[in-house]
Amino acid sequence: MNGVRRALSVVLWCARELTGEAEYDRYCRHHRRRHPHAPVPTRREYQLLRALRSEGESPGRCC
C-alpha cells in the first residue's frame, strides 16, 4: 500500500509541475511571506502578470 501511495504522489507531483499548478502555489507562499498585508493575486491575475512579464523581458523578436 505504501508503494502505491508513493507512486501516486510522485505522479501527482509531476503533473502539478508540468501544468504549472505548483508554480502558482509557490508564488502564493512567496507573496504571503514577503507581502503579508497585500492581497494575493488570483490565478488569472497571476497568469496575466506572468505573461506580461515574459513579453517585457524577452529581447526583440521578429514575431
PDBQT receptor file of N, H, CA, C and O in Angstrom, charges set to zero:
ATOM      1  N   MET A   1       0.819  -1.197   0.000  1.00  0.00    +0.000 N 
ATOM      2  CA  MET A   1       0.000   0.000   0.000  1.00  0.00    +0.000 C 
ATOM      3  C   MET A   1       0.864   1.263   0.000  1.00  0.00    +0.000 C 
ATOM      4  O   MET A   1       0.556   2.221  -0.709  1.00  0.00    +0.000 OA
ATOM      5  N   ASN A   2       1.945   1.273   0.790  1.00  0.00    +0.000 N 
ATOM      6  H   ASN A   2       2.195   0.495   1.366  1.00  0.00    +0.000 HD
ATOM      7  CA  ASN A   2       2.825   2.444   0.820  1.00  0.00    +0.000 C 
ATOM      8  C   ASN A   2       3.461   2.694  -0.533  1.00  0.00    +0.000 C 
ATOM      9  O   ASN A   2       3.643   3.845  -0.932  1.00  0.00    +0.000 OA
ATOM     10  N   GLY A   3       3.804   1.619  -1.247  1.00  0.00    +0.000 N 
ATOM     11  H   GLY A   3       3.657   0.685  -0.923  1.00  0.00    +0.000 HD
ATOM     12  CA  GLY A   3       4.404   1.773  -2.575  1.00  0.00    +0.000 C 
ATOM     13  C   GLY A   3       3.444   2.425  -3.552  1.00  0.00    +0.000 C 
ATOM     14  O   GLY A   3       3.846   3.247  -4.375  1.00  0.00    +0.000 OA
ATOM     15  N   VAL A   4       2.176   2.055  -3.460  1.00  0.00    +0.000 N 
ATOM     16  H   VAL A   4       1.849   1.387  -2.792  1.00  0.00    +0.000 HD
ATOM     17  CA  VAL A   4       1.163   2.630  -4.349  1.00  0.00    +0.000 C 
ATOM     18  C   VAL A   4       0.962   4.109  -4.014  1.00  0.00    +0.000 C 
ATOM     19  O   VAL A   4       0.871   4.945  -4.913  1.00  0.00    +0.000 OA
ATOM     20  N   ARG A   5       0.894   4.424  -2.735  1.00  0.00    +0.000 N 
ATOM     21  H   ARG A   5       0.968   3.745  -2.005  1.00  0.00    +0.000 HD
ATOM     22  CA  ARG A   5       0.741   5.836  -2.332  1.00  0.00    +0.000 C 
ATOM     23  C   ARG A   5       1.927   6.668  -2.780  1.00  0.00    +0.000 C 
ATOM     24  O   ARG A   5       1.768   7.787  -3.267  1.00  0.00    +0.000 OA
ATOM     25  N   ARG A   6       3.102   6.119  -2.612  1.00  0.00    +0.000 N 
ATOM     26  H   ARG A   6       3.231   5.210  -2.216  1.00  0.00    +0.000 HD
ATOM     27  CA  ARG A   6       4.305   6.863  -3.016  1.00  0.00    +0.000 C 
ATOM     28  C   ARG A   6       4.317   7.086  -4.521  1.00  0.00    +0.000 C 
ATOM     29  O   ARG A   6       4.633   8.181  -4.984  1.00  0.00    +0.000 OA
ATOM     30  N   ALA A   7       3.976   6.060  -5.281  1.00  0.00    +0.000 N 
ATOM     31  H   ALA A   7       3.719   5.170  -4.904  1.00  0.00    +0.000 HD
ATOM     32  CA  ALA A   7       3.948   6.189  -6.739  1.00  0.00    +0.000 C 
ATOM     33  C   ALA A   7       2.900   7.215  -7.160  1.00  0.00    +0.000 C 
ATOM     34  O   ALA A   7       3.144   8.029  -8.051  1.00  0.00    +0.000 OA
ATOM     35  N   LEU A   8       1.743   7.177  -6.524  1.00  0.00    +0.000 N 
ATOM     36  H   LEU A   8       1.544   6.516  -5.800  1.00  0.00    +0.000 HD
ATOM     37  CA  LEU A   8       0.692   8.139  -6.844  1.00  0.00    +0.000 C 
ATOM     38  C   LEU A   8       1.120   9.562  -6.505  1.00  0.00    +0.000 C 
ATOM     39  O   LEU A   8       0.845  10.491  -7.265  1.00  0.00    +0.000 OA
ATOM     40  N   SER A   9       1.790   9.737  -5.371  1.00  0.00    +0.000 N 
ATOM     41  H   SER A   9       2.013   8.982  -4.755  1.00  0.00    +0.000 HD
ATOM     42  CA  SER A   9       2.239  11.086  -5.005  1.00  0.00    +0.000 C 
ATOM     43  C   SER A   9       3.289  11.598  -5.985  1.00  0.00    +0.000 C 
ATOM     44  O   SER A   9       3.318  12.793  -6.283  1.00  0.00    +0.000 OA
ATOM     45  N   VAL A  10       4.148  10.719  -6.490  1.00  0.00    +0.000 N 
ATOM     46  H   VAL A  10       4.124   9.749  -6.249  1.00  0.00    +0.000 HD
ATOM     47  CA  VAL A  10       5.148  11.132  -7.486  1.00  0.00    +0.000 C 
ATOM     48  C   VAL A  10       4.461  11.535  -8.780  1.00  0.00    +0.000 C 
ATOM     49  O   VAL A  10       4.826  12.540  -9.391  1.00  0.00    +0.000 OA
ATOM     50  N   VAL A  11       3.471  10.761  -9.203  1.00  0.00    +0.000 N 
ATOM     51  H   VAL A  11       3.175   9.945  -8.707  1.00  0.00    +0.000 HD
ATOM     52  CA  VAL A  11       2.738  11.088 -10.432  1.00  0.00    +0.000 C 
ATOM     53  C   VAL A  11       2.014  12.420 -10.277  1.00  0.00    +0.000 C 
ATOM     54  O   VAL A  11       2.047  13.247 -11.188  1.00  0.00    +0.000 OA
ATOM     55  N   LEU A  12       1.366  12.638  -9.146  1.00  0.00    +0.000 N 
ATOM     56  H   LEU A  12       1.340  11.966  -8.406  1.00  0.00    +0.000 HD
ATOM     57  CA  LEU A  12       0.673  13.903  -8.907  1.00  0.00    +0.000 C 
ATOM     58  C   LEU A  12       1.639  15.076  -8.859  1.00  0.00    +0.000 C 
ATOM     59  O   LEU A  12       1.344  16.151  -9.382  1.00  0.00    +0.000 OA
ATOM     60  N   TRP A  13       2.807  14.870  -8.226  1.00  0.00    +0.000 N 
ATOM     61  H   TRP A  13       3.047  13.997  -7.802  1.00  0.00    +0.000 HD
ATOM     62  CA  TRP A  13       3.809  15.927  -8.173  1.00  0.00    +0.000 C 
ATOM     63  C   TRP A  13       4.258  16.293  -9.591  1.00  0.00    +0.000 C 
ATOM     64  O   TRP A  13       4.350  17.473  -9.930  1.00  0.00    +0.000 OA
ATOM     65  N   CYS A  14       4.532  15.293 -10.407  1.00  0.00    +0.000 N 
ATOM     66  H   CYS A  14       4.457  14.334 -10.132  1.00  0.00    +0.000 HD
ATOM     67  CA  CYS A  14       4.967  15.543 -11.785  1.00  0.00    +0.000 C 
ATOM     68  C   CYS A  14       3.890  16.284 -12.576  1.00  0.00    +0.000 C 
ATOM     69  O   CYS A  14       4.193  17.217 -13.320  1.00  0.00    +0.000 OA
ATOM     70  N   ALA A  15       2.644  15.872 -12.416  1.00  0.00    +0.000 N 
ATOM     71  H   ALA A  15       2.398  15.114 -11.812  1.00  0.00    +0.000 HD
ATOM     72  CA  ALA A  15       1.551  16.518 -13.135  1.00  0.00    +0.000 C 
ATOM     73  C   ALA A  15       1.424  17.987 -12.721  1.00  0.00    +0.000 C 
ATOM     74  O   ALA A  15       1.232  18.857 -13.571  1.00  0.00    +0.000 OA
ATOM     75  N   ARG A  16       1.532  18.262 -11.429  1.00  0.00    +0.000 N 
ATOM     76  H   ARG A  16       1.688  17.556 -10.738  1.00  0.00    +0.000 HD
ATOM     77  CA  ARG A  16       1.431  19.646 -10.953  1.00  0.00    +0.000 C 
ATOM     78  C   ARG A  16       2.592  20.490 -11.477  1.00  0.00    +0.000 C 
ATOM     79  O   ARG A  16       2.399  21.655 -11.825  1.00  0.00    +0.000 OA
ATOM     80  N   GLU A  17       3.780  19.921 -11.537  1.00  0.00    +0.000 N 
ATOM     81  H   GLU A  17       3.937  18.975 -11.255  1.00  0.00    +0.000 HD
ATOM     82  CA  GLU A  17       4.934  20.658 -12.053  1.00  0.00    +0.000 C 
ATOM     83  C   GLU A  17       4.779  20.935 -13.547  1.00  0.00    +0.000 C 
ATOM     84  O   GLU A  17       5.077  22.037 -14.008  1.00  0.00    +0.000 OA
ATOM     85  N   LEU A  18       4.316  19.943 -14.300  1.00  0.00    +0.000 N 
ATOM     86  H   LEU A  18       4.074  19.048 -13.925  1.00  0.00    +0.000 HD
ATOM     87  CA  LEU A  18       4.191  20.105 -15.749  1.00  0.00    +0.000 C 
ATOM     88  C   LEU A  18       3.083  21.077 -16.137  1.00  0.00    +0.000 C 
ATOM     89  O   LEU A  18       3.206  21.781 -17.139  1.00  0.00    +0.000 OA
ATOM     90  N   THR A  19       2.018  21.126 -15.372  1.00  0.00    +0.000 N 
ATOM     91  H   THR A  19       1.918  20.554 -14.558  1.00  0.00    +0.000 HD
ATOM     92  CA  THR A  19       0.900  22.008 -15.706  1.00  0.00    +0.000 C 
ATOM     93  C   THR A  19       1.071  23.422 -15.168  1.00  0.00    +0.000 C 
ATOM     94  O   THR A  19       0.316  24.316 -15.549  1.00  0.00    +0.000 OA
ATOM     95  N   GLY A  20       2.044  23.644 -14.294  1.00  0.00    +0.000 N 
ATOM     96  H   GLY A  20       2.658  22.918 -13.985  1.00  0.00    +0.000 HD
ATOM     97  CA  GLY A  20       2.260  24.974 -13.729  1.00  0.00    +0.000 C 
ATOM     98  C   GLY A  20       1.463  25.214 -12.457  1.00  0.00    +0.000 C 
ATOM     99  O   GLY A  20       1.544  26.295 -11.874  1.00  0.00    +0.000 OA
ATOM    100  N   GLU A  21       0.708  24.240 -12.024  1.00  0.00    +0.000 N 
ATOM    101  H   GLU A  21       0.642  23.361 -12.497  1.00  0.00    +0.000 HD
ATOM    102  CA  GLU A  21      -0.092  24.371 -10.803  1.00  0.00    +0.000 C 
ATOM    103  C   GLU A  21       0.800  24.647  -9.597  1.00  0.00    +0.000 C 
ATOM    104  O   GLU A  21       0.463  25.489  -8.764  1.00  0.00    +0.000 OA
ATOM    105  N   ALA A  22       1.905  23.969  -9.491  1.00  0.00    +0.000 N 
ATOM    106  H   ALA A  22       2.179  23.285 -10.167  1.00  0.00    +0.000 HD
ATOM    107  CA  ALA A  22       2.812  24.135  -8.358  1.00  0.00    +0.000 C 
ATOM    108  C   ALA A  22       3.478  25.509  -8.375  1.00  0.00    +0.000 C 
ATOM    109  O   ALA A  22       3.779  26.067  -7.320  1.00  0.00    +0.000 OA
ATOM    110  N   GLU A  23       3.705  26.050  -9.555  1.00  0.00    +0.000 N 
ATOM    111  H   GLU A  23       3.460  25.597 -10.413  1.00  0.00    +0.000 HD
ATOM    112  CA  GLU A  23       4.350  27.365  -9.658  1.00  0.00    +0.000 C 
ATOM    113  C   GLU A  23       3.484  28.449  -9.012  1.00  0.00    +0.000 C 
ATOM    114  O   GLU A  23       4.000  29.319  -8.310  1.00  0.00    +0.000 OA
ATOM    115  N   TYR A  24       2.187  28.401  -9.245  1.00  0.00    +0.000 N 
ATOM    116  H   TYR A  24       1.767  27.695  -9.816  1.00  0.00    +0.000 HD
ATOM    117  CA  TYR A  24       1.281  29.374  -8.638  1.00  0.00    +0.000 C 
ATOM    118  C   TYR A  24       1.280  29.214  -7.121  1.00  0.00    +0.000 C 
ATOM    119  O   TYR A  24       1.279  30.207  -6.394  1.00  0.00    +0.000 OA
ATOM    120  N   ASP A  25       1.280  27.980  -6.641  1.00  0.00    +0.000 N 
ATOM    121  H   ASP A  25       1.281  27.173  -7.231  1.00  0.00    +0.000 HD
ATOM    122  CA  ASP A  25       1.314  27.741  -5.194  1.00  0.00    +0.000 C 
ATOM    123  C   ASP A  25       2.592  28.293  -4.573  1.00  0.00    +0.000 C 
ATOM    124  O   ASP A  25       2.552  28.884  -3.494  1.00  0.00    +0.000 OA
ATOM    125  N   ARG A  26       3.723  28.103  -5.246  1.00  0.00    +0.000 N 
ATOM    126  H   ARG A  26       3.755  27.623  -6.122  1.00  0.00    +0.000 HD
ATOM    127  CA  ARG A  26       4.998  28.651  -4.756  1.00  0.00    +0.000 C 
ATOM    128  C   ARG A  26       4.946  30.177  -4.731  1.00  0.00    +0.000 C 
ATOM    129  O   ARG A  26       5.426  30.812  -3.792  1.00  0.00    +0.000 OA
ATOM    130  N   TYR A  27       4.357  30.753  -5.775  1.00  0.00    +0.000 N 
ATOM    131  H   TYR A  27       3.967  30.237  -6.538  1.00  0.00    +0.000 HD
ATOM    132  CA  TYR A  27       4.233  32.215  -5.832  1.00  0.00    +0.000 C 
ATOM    133  C   TYR A  27       3.377  32.722  -4.678  1.00  0.00    +0.000 C 
ATOM    134  O   TYR A  27       3.713  33.727  -4.052  1.00  0.00    +0.000 OA
ATOM    135  N   CYS A  28       2.270  32.034  -4.392  1.00  0.00    +0.000 N 
ATOM    136  H   CYS A  28       1.997  31.218  -4.901  1.00  0.00    +0.000 HD
ATOM    137  CA  CYS A  28       1.384  32.453  -3.299  1.00  0.00    +0.000 C 
ATOM    138  C   CYS A  28       2.118  32.407  -1.961  1.00  0.00    +0.000 C 
ATOM    139  O   CYS A  28       1.985  33.327  -1.154  1.00  0.00    +0.000 OA
ATOM    140  N   ARG A  29       2.887  31.352  -1.717  1.00  0.00    +0.000 N 
ATOM    141  H   ARG A  29       2.994  30.604  -2.373  1.00  0.00    +0.000 HD
ATOM    142  CA  ARG A  29       3.661  31.264  -0.469  1.00  0.00    +0.000 C 
ATOM    143  C   ARG A  29       4.662  32.404  -0.383  1.00  0.00    +0.000 C 
ATOM    144  O   ARG A  29       4.800  33.040   0.662  1.00  0.00    +0.000 OA
ATOM    145  N   HIS A  30       5.358  32.660  -1.478  1.00  0.00    +0.000 N 
ATOM    146  H   HIS A  30       5.246  32.143  -2.326  1.00  0.00    +0.000 HD
ATOM    147  CA  HIS A  30       6.342  33.743  -1.520  1.00  0.00    +0.000 C 
ATOM    148  C   HIS A  30       5.657  35.089  -1.270  1.00  0.00    +0.000 C 
ATOM    149  O   HIS A  30       6.139  35.901  -0.481  1.00  0.00    +0.000 OA
ATOM    150  N   HIS A  31       4.543  35.313  -1.939  1.00  0.00    +0.000 N 
ATOM    151  H   HIS A  31       4.151  34.653  -2.580  1.00  0.00    +0.000 HD
ATOM    152  CA  HIS A  31       3.827  36.587  -1.813  1.00  0.00    +0.000 C 
ATOM    153  C   HIS A  31       3.348  36.801  -0.379  1.00  0.00    +0.000 C 
ATOM    154  O   HIS A  31       3.480  37.899   0.162  1.00  0.00    +0.000 OA
ATOM    155  N   ARG A  32       2.801  35.771   0.229  1.00  0.00    +0.000 N 
ATOM    156  H   ARG A  32       2.694  34.880  -0.210  1.00  0.00    +0.000 HD
ATOM    157  CA  ARG A  32       2.318  35.899   1.614  1.00  0.00    +0.000 C 
ATOM    158  C   ARG A  32       3.467  36.170   2.581  1.00  0.00    +0.000 C 
ATOM    159  O   ARG A  32       3.311  36.911   3.551  1.00  0.00    +0.000 OA
ATOM    160  N   ARG A  33       4.623  35.561   2.306  1.00  0.00    +0.000 N 
ATOM    161  H   ARG A  33       4.749  34.959   1.518  1.00  0.00    +0.000 HD
ATOM    162  CA  ARG A  33       5.776  35.742   3.179  1.00  0.00    +0.000 C 
ATOM    163  C   ARG A  33       6.358  37.152   3.028  1.00  0.00    +0.000 C 
ATOM    164  O   ARG A  33       6.677  37.800   4.025  1.00  0.00    +0.000 OA
ATOM    165  N   ARG A  34       6.496  37.621   1.800  1.00  0.00    +0.000 N 
ATOM    166  H   ARG A  34       6.237  37.094   0.990  1.00  0.00    +0.000 HD
ATOM    167  CA  ARG A  34       7.134  38.913   1.536  1.00  0.00    +0.000 C 
ATOM    168  C   ARG A  34       6.195  40.105   1.680  1.00  0.00    +0.000 C 
ATOM    169  O   ARG A  34       6.631  41.202   2.029  1.00  0.00    +0.000 OA
ATOM    170  N   HIS A  35       4.907  39.896   1.413  1.00  0.00    +0.000 N 
ATOM    171  H   HIS A  35       4.553  39.005   1.129  1.00  0.00    +0.000 HD
ATOM    172  CA  HIS A  35       3.926  40.980   1.432  1.00  0.00    +0.000 C 
ATOM    173  C   HIS A  35       2.705  40.532   2.232  1.00  0.00    +0.000 C 
ATOM    174  O   HIS A  35       1.634  40.329   1.659  1.00  0.00    +0.000 OA
ATOM    175  N   PRO A  36       2.851  40.374   3.546  1.00  0.00    +0.000 N 
ATOM    176  CA  PRO A  36       1.775  39.789   4.346  1.00  0.00    +0.000 C 
ATOM    177  C   PRO A  36       0.467  40.581   4.350  1.00  0.00    +0.000 C 
ATOM    178  O   PRO A  36      -0.591  40.001   4.596  1.00  0.00    +0.000 OA
ATOM    179  N   HIS A  37       0.510  41.866   4.090  1.00  0.00    +0.000 N 
ATOM    180  H   HIS A  37       1.369  42.336   3.890  1.00  0.00    +0.000 HD
ATOM    181  CA  HIS A  37      -0.710  42.673   4.145  1.00  0.00    +0.000 C 
ATOM    182  C   HIS A  37      -1.335  42.898   2.774  1.00  0.00    +0.000 C 
ATOM    183  O   HIS A  37      -2.450  43.411   2.682  1.00  0.00    +0.000 OA
ATOM    184  N   ALA A  38      -0.644  42.528   1.725  1.00  0.00    +0.000 N 
ATOM    185  H   ALA A  38       0.261  42.111   1.800  1.00  0.00    +0.000 HD
ATOM    186  CA  ALA A  38      -1.172  42.720   0.374  1.00  0.00    +0.000 C 
ATOM    187  C   ALA A  38      -2.008  41.506  -0.032  1.00  0.00    +0.000 C 
ATOM    188  O   ALA A  38      -1.675  40.377   0.329  1.00  0.00    +0.000 OA
ATOM    189  N   PRO A  39      -3.083  41.728  -0.775  1.00  0.00    +0.000 N 
ATOM    190  CA  PRO A  39      -3.887  40.583  -1.220  1.00  0.00    +0.000 C 
ATOM    191  C   PRO A  39      -3.116  39.751  -2.239  1.00  0.00    +0.000 C 
ATOM    192  O   PRO A  39      -2.357  40.283  -3.049  1.00  0.00    +0.000 OA
ATOM    193  N   VAL A  40      -3.322  38.452  -2.186  1.00  0.00    +0.000 N 
ATOM    194  H   VAL A  40      -3.939  38.020  -1.529  1.00  0.00    +0.000 HD
ATOM    195  CA  VAL A  40      -2.670  37.541  -3.132  1.00  0.00    +0.000 C 
ATOM    196  C   VAL A  40      -3.445  37.584  -4.442  1.00  0.00    +0.000 C 
ATOM    197  O   VAL A  40      -4.669  37.452  -4.437  1.00  0.00    +0.000 OA
ATOM    198  N   PRO A  41      -2.755  37.767  -5.564  1.00  0.00    +0.000 N 
ATOM    199  CA  PRO A  41      -3.457  37.784  -6.851  1.00  0.00    +0.000 C 
ATOM    200  C   PRO A  41      -4.151  36.444  -7.118  1.00  0.00    +0.000 C 
ATOM    201  O   PRO A  41      -3.675  35.387  -6.706  1.00  0.00    +0.000 OA
ATOM    202  N   THR A  42      -5.273  36.516  -7.807  1.00  0.00    +0.000 N 
ATOM    203  H   THR A  42      -5.660  37.375  -8.142  1.00  0.00    +0.000 HD
ATOM    204  CA  THR A  42      -5.954  35.289  -8.209  1.00  0.00    +0.000 C 
ATOM    205  C   THR A  42      -5.088  34.572  -9.237  1.00  0.00    +0.000 C 
ATOM    206  O   THR A  42      -4.120  35.133  -9.751  1.00  0.00    +0.000 OA
ATOM    207  N   ARG A  43      -5.441  33.347  -9.525  1.00  0.00    +0.000 N 
ATOM    208  H   ARG A  43      -6.227  32.891  -9.107  1.00  0.00    +0.000 HD
ATOM    209  CA  ARG A  43      -4.684  32.579 -10.524  1.00  0.00    +0.000 C 
ATOM    210  C   ARG A  43      -4.703  33.304 -11.872  1.00  0.00    +0.000 C 
ATOM    211  O   ARG A  43      -3.685  33.369 -12.561  1.00  0.00    +0.000 OA
ATOM    212  N   ARG A  44      -5.855  33.841 -12.240  1.00  0.00    +0.000 N 
ATOM    213  H   ARG A  44      -6.682  33.787 -11.680  1.00  0.00    +0.000 HD
ATOM    214  CA  ARG A  44      -5.967  34.552 -13.520  1.00  0.00    +0.000 C 
ATOM    215  C   ARG A  44      -5.076  35.794 -13.534  1.00  0.00    +0.000 C 
ATOM    216  O   ARG A  44      -4.392  36.058 -14.523  1.00  0.00    +0.000 OA
ATOM    217  N   GLU A  45      -5.085  36.556 -12.439  1.00  0.00    +0.000 N 
ATOM    218  H   GLU A  45      -5.641  36.342 -11.636  1.00  0.00    +0.000 HD
ATOM    219  CA  GLU A  45      -4.233  37.746 -12.348  1.00  0.00    +0.000 C 
ATOM    220  C   GLU A  45      -2.761  37.352 -12.412  1.00  0.00    +0.000 C 
ATOM    221  O   GLU A  45      -1.958  38.018 -13.067  1.00  0.00    +0.000 OA
ATOM    222  N   TYR A  46      -2.418  36.267 -11.728  1.00  0.00    +0.000 N 
ATOM    223  H   TYR A  46      -3.070  35.726 -11.197  1.00  0.00    +0.000 HD
ATOM    224  CA  TYR A  46      -1.040  35.790 -11.749  1.00  0.00    +0.000 C 
ATOM    225  C   TYR A  46      -0.616  35.413 -13.166  1.00  0.00    +0.000 C 
ATOM    226  O   TYR A  46       0.479  35.766 -13.603  1.00  0.00    +0.000 OA
ATOM    227  N   GLN A  47      -1.473  34.704 -13.877  1.00  0.00    +0.000 N 
ATOM    228  H   GLN A  47      -2.363  34.417 -13.521  1.00  0.00    +0.000 HD
ATOM    229  CA  GLN A  47      -1.127  34.294 -15.239  1.00  0.00    +0.000 C 
ATOM    230  C   GLN A  47      -0.966  35.505 -16.156  1.00  0.00    +0.000 C 
ATOM    231  O   GLN A  47      -0.091  35.520 -17.022  1.00  0.00    +0.000 OA
ATOM    232  N   LEU A  48      -1.803  36.509 -15.965  1.00  0.00    +0.000 N 
ATOM    233  H   LEU A  48      -2.513  36.496 -15.262  1.00  0.00    +0.000 HD
ATOM    234  CA  LEU A  48      -1.682  37.723 -16.767  1.00  0.00    +0.000 C 
ATOM    235  C   LEU A  48      -0.374  38.448 -16.456  1.00  0.00    +0.000 C 
ATOM    236  O   LEU A  48       0.340  38.863 -17.369  1.00  0.00    +0.000 OA
ATOM    237  N   LEU A  49      -0.060  38.599 -15.171  1.00  0.00    +0.000 N 
ATOM    238  H   LEU A  49      -0.640  38.262 -14.429  1.00  0.00    +0.000 HD
ATOM    239  CA  LEU A  49       1.201  39.243 -14.783  1.00  0.00    +0.000 C 
ATOM    240  C   LEU A  49       2.394  38.479 -15.337  1.00  0.00    +0.000 C 
ATOM    241  O   LEU A  49       3.354  39.078 -15.823  1.00  0.00    +0.000 OA
ATOM    242  N   ARG A  50       2.331  37.173 -15.262  1.00  0.00    +0.000 N 
ATOM    243  H   ARG A  50       1.552  36.687 -14.867  1.00  0.00    +0.000 HD
ATOM    244  CA  ARG A  50       3.426  36.331 -15.768  1.00  0.00    +0.000 C 
ATOM    245  C   ARG A  50       3.594  36.499 -17.274  1.00  0.00    +0.000 C 
ATOM    246  O   ARG A  50       4.718  36.592 -17.767  1.00  0.00    +0.000 OA
ATOM    247  N   ALA A  51       2.485  36.537 -18.005  1.00  0.00    +0.000 N 
ATOM    248  H   ALA A  51       1.572  36.462 -17.604  1.00  0.00    +0.000 HD
ATOM    249  CA  ALA A  51       2.549  36.714 -19.461  1.00  0.00    +0.000 C 
ATOM    250  C   ALA A  51       3.125  38.083 -19.811  1.00  0.00    +0.000 C 
ATOM    251  O   ALA A  51       3.966  38.197 -20.703  1.00  0.00    +0.000 OA
ATOM    252  N   LEU A  52       2.676  39.116 -19.112  1.00  0.00    +0.000 N 
ATOM    253  H   LEU A  52       1.994  39.023 -18.387  1.00  0.00    +0.000 HD
ATOM    254  CA  LEU A  52       3.194  40.461 -19.383  1.00  0.00    +0.000 C 
ATOM    255  C   LEU A  52       4.681  40.552 -19.061  1.00  0.00    +0.000 C 
ATOM    256  O   LEU A  52       5.448  41.175 -19.795  1.00  0.00    +0.000 OA
ATOM    257  N   ARG A  53       5.078  39.927 -17.962  1.00  0.00    +0.000 N 
ATOM    258  H   ARG A  53       4.455  39.420 -17.366  1.00  0.00    +0.000 HD
ATOM    259  CA  ARG A  53       6.485  39.945 -17.572  1.00  0.00    +0.000 C 
ATOM    260  C   ARG A  53       7.345  39.224 -18.605  1.00  0.00    +0.000 C 
ATOM    261  O   ARG A  53       8.428  39.695 -18.952  1.00  0.00    +0.000 OA
ATOM    262  N   SER A  54       6.868  38.088 -19.094  1.00  0.00    +0.000 N 
ATOM    263  H   SER A  54       5.988  37.705 -18.812  1.00  0.00    +0.000 HD
ATOM    264  CA  SER A  54       7.679  37.327 -20.052  1.00  0.00    +0.000 C 
ATOM    265  C   SER A  54       7.780  38.069 -21.383  1.00  0.00    +0.000 C 
ATOM    266  O   SER A  54       8.808  37.985 -22.055  1.00  0.00    +0.000 OA
ATOM    267  N   GLU A  55       6.740  38.788 -21.770  1.00  0.00    +0.000 N 
ATOM    268  H   GLU A  55       5.905  38.857 -21.224  1.00  0.00    +0.000 HD
ATOM    269  CA  GLU A  55       6.794  39.562 -23.008  1.00  0.00    +0.000 C 
ATOM    270  C   GLU A  55       7.732  40.746 -22.865  1.00  0.00    +0.000 C 
ATOM    271  O   GLU A  55       8.431  41.104 -23.813  1.00  0.00    +0.000 OA
ATOM    272  N   GLY A  56       7.754  41.355 -21.691  1.00  0.00    +0.000 N 
ATOM    273  H   GLY A  56       7.187  41.064 -20.921  1.00  0.00    +0.000 HD
ATOM    274  CA  GLY A  56       8.588  42.528 -21.488  1.00  0.00    +0.000 C 
ATOM    275  C   GLY A  56      10.048  42.192 -21.313  1.00  0.00    +0.000 C 
ATOM    276  O   GLY A  56      10.909  43.009 -21.642  1.00  0.00    +0.000 OA
ATOM    277  N   GLU A  57      10.351  41.018 -20.808  1.00  0.00    +0.000 N 
ATOM    278  H   GLU A  57       9.652  40.354 -20.541  1.00  0.00    +0.000 HD
ATOM    279  CA  GLU A  57      11.740  40.660 -20.543  1.00  0.00    +0.000 C 
ATOM    280  C   GLU A  57      12.436  40.069 -21.761  1.00  0.00    +0.000 C 
ATOM    281  O   GLU A  57      13.665  40.040 -21.816  1.00  0.00    +0.000 OA
ATOM    282  N   SER A  58      11.677  39.603 -22.723  1.00  0.00    +0.000 N 
ATOM    283  H   SER A  58      10.678  39.626 -22.678  1.00  0.00    +0.000 HD
ATOM    284  CA  SER A  58      12.318  38.947 -23.852  1.00  0.00    +0.000 C 
ATOM    285  C   SER A  58      12.944  39.991 -24.772  1.00  0.00    +0.000 C 
ATOM    286  O   SER A  58      12.394  41.079 -24.938  1.00  0.00    +0.000 OA
ATOM    287  N   PRO A  59      14.078  39.669 -25.363  1.00  0.00    +0.000 N 
ATOM    288  CA  PRO A  59      14.683  40.607 -26.307  1.00  0.00    +0.000 C 
ATOM    289  C   PRO A  59      13.804  40.708 -27.551  1.00  0.00    +0.000 C 
ATOM    290  O   PRO A  59      12.921  39.875 -27.757  1.00  0.00    +0.000 OA
ATOM    291  N   GLY A  60      14.037  41.707 -28.367  1.00  0.00    +0.000 N 
ATOM    292  H   GLY A  60      14.754  42.384 -28.200  1.00  0.00    +0.000 HD
ATOM    293  CA  GLY A  60      13.227  41.902 -29.564  1.00  0.00    +0.000 C 
ATOM    294  C   GLY A  60      13.128  40.645 -30.415  1.00  0.00    +0.000 C 
ATOM    295  O   GLY A  60      14.127  39.982 -30.697  1.00  0.00    +0.000 OA
ATOM    296  N   ARG A  61      11.924  40.340 -30.809  1.00  0.00    +0.000 N 
ATOM    297  H   ARG A  61      11.113  40.879 -30.579  1.00  0.00    +0.000 HD
ATOM    298  CA  ARG A  61      11.708  39.163 -31.639  1.00  0.00    +0.000 C 
ATOM    299  C   ARG A  61      11.024  39.602 -32.917  1.00  0.00    +0.000 C 
ATOM    300  O   ARG A  61      10.413  40.669 -32.977  1.00  0.00    +0.000 OA
ATOM    301  N   CYS A  62      11.132  38.778 -33.925  1.00  0.00    +0.000 N 
ATOM    302  H   CYS A  62      11.628  37.912 -33.877  1.00  0.00    +0.000 HD
ATOM    303  CA  CYS A  62      10.518  39.138 -35.205  1.00  0.00    +0.000 C 
ATOM    304  C   CYS A  62       9.017  38.879 -35.207  1.00  0.00    +0.000 C 
ATOM    305  O   CYS A  62       8.294  39.483 -36.000  1.00  0.00    +0.000 OA
ATOM    306  N   CYS A  63       8.527  37.987 -34.332  1.00  0.00    +0.000 N 
ATOM    307  H   CYS A  63       9.113  37.496 -33.688  1.00  0.00    +0.000 HD
ATOM    308  CA  CYS A  63       7.081  37.687 -34.341  1.00  0.00    +0.000 C 
ATOM    309  C   CYS A  63       6.500  37.697 -32.960  1.00  0.00    +0.000 C 
ATOM    310  O   CYS A  63       5.303  37.465 -32.792  1.00  0.00    +0.000 OA
TER     311      CYS A  63
